[in-house]
Amino acid sequence: MEILYLLILLAVLIAGVIAWAFLWSIRSGQFDDLEGPAHRILMDEDESPKHAADQPPETKPAPRSD
């Protein structure tokens, strides 16, 4: 019978920790924007990245012959 008291106490403590974690996550803004990151992954970037192959090669000035 004494084990029931211990188990009830542990269940109440665990429920309290879960409730605290849930309230903390709400207050810190974890659930503010649930769909934004999912849409951001699917969106294409407007600007294409600039690769070295896309740019013209640099020309070096010819050496001067004085």
C-alpha positions as semicolon CSV with decimal commas, in nm:
position;residue;x (nm);y (nm);z (nm)
1;M;0,000;0,000;0,000
2;E;0,289;0,236;0,070
3;I;0,410;0,201;-0,288
4;L;0,087;0,359;-0,410
5;Y;0,164;0,676;-0,216
6;L;0,506;0,692;-0,377
7;L;0,367;0,628;-0,725
8;I;0,097;0,892;-0,686
9;L;0,355;1,143;-0,567
10;L;0,584;1,064;-0,861
11;A;0,294;1,091;-1,108
12;V;0,197;1,432;-0,971
13;L;0,558;1,552;-0,988
14;I;0,602;1,432;-1,346
15;A;0,271;1,593;-1,449
16;G;0,390;1,919;-1,289
17;V;0,718;1,911;-1,481
18;I;0,533;1,845;-1,808
19;A;0,288;2,130;-1,740
20;W;0,579;2,366;-1,658
21;A;0,762;2,270;-1,980
22;F;0,447;2,323;-2,185
23;L;0,379;2,665;-2,034
24;W;0,742;2,766;-2,082
25;S;0,729;2,670;-2,450
26;I;0,411;2,873;-2,503
27;R;0,557;3,182;-2,332
28;S;0,885;3,160;-2,522
29;G;0,706;3,158;-2,859
30;Q;0,770;2,801;-2,969
31;F;0,419;2,771;-3,118
32;D;0,390;3,116;-3,278
33;D;0,455;3,017;-3,640
34;L;0,399;2,649;-3,713
35;E;0,370;2,671;-4,092
36;G;0,640;2,928;-4,173
37;P;0,943;2,696;-4,166
38;A;0,762;2,435;-4,377
39;H;0,676;2,692;-4,644
40;R;1,024;2,845;-4,631
41;I;1,178;2,511;-4,729
42;L;0,958;2,483;-5,038
43;M;1,007;2,840;-5,163
44;D;1,264;2,904;-5,432
45;E;1,514;3,180;-5,382
46;D;1,460;3,485;-5,599
47;E;1,828;3,541;-5,660
48;S;2,044;3,271;-5,805
49;P;2,370;3,214;-5,622
50;K;2,677;3,358;-5,786
51;H;2,916;3,082;-5,874
52;A;3,268;3,125;-5,995
53;A;3,177;2,945;-6,319
54;D;2,904;3,201;-6,395
55;Q;3,138;3,500;-6,378
56;P;3,372;3,593;-6,661
57;P;3,739;3,521;-6,597
58;E;3,948;3,806;-6,467
59;T;4,196;3,949;-6,714
60;K;4,534;4,055;-6,586
61;P;4,698;4,358;-6,743
62;A;4,980;4,279;-6,981
63;P;5,326;4,337;-6,838
64;R;5,477;4,668;-6,940
65;S;5,783;4,659;-7,155
66;D;5,974;4,982;-7,089
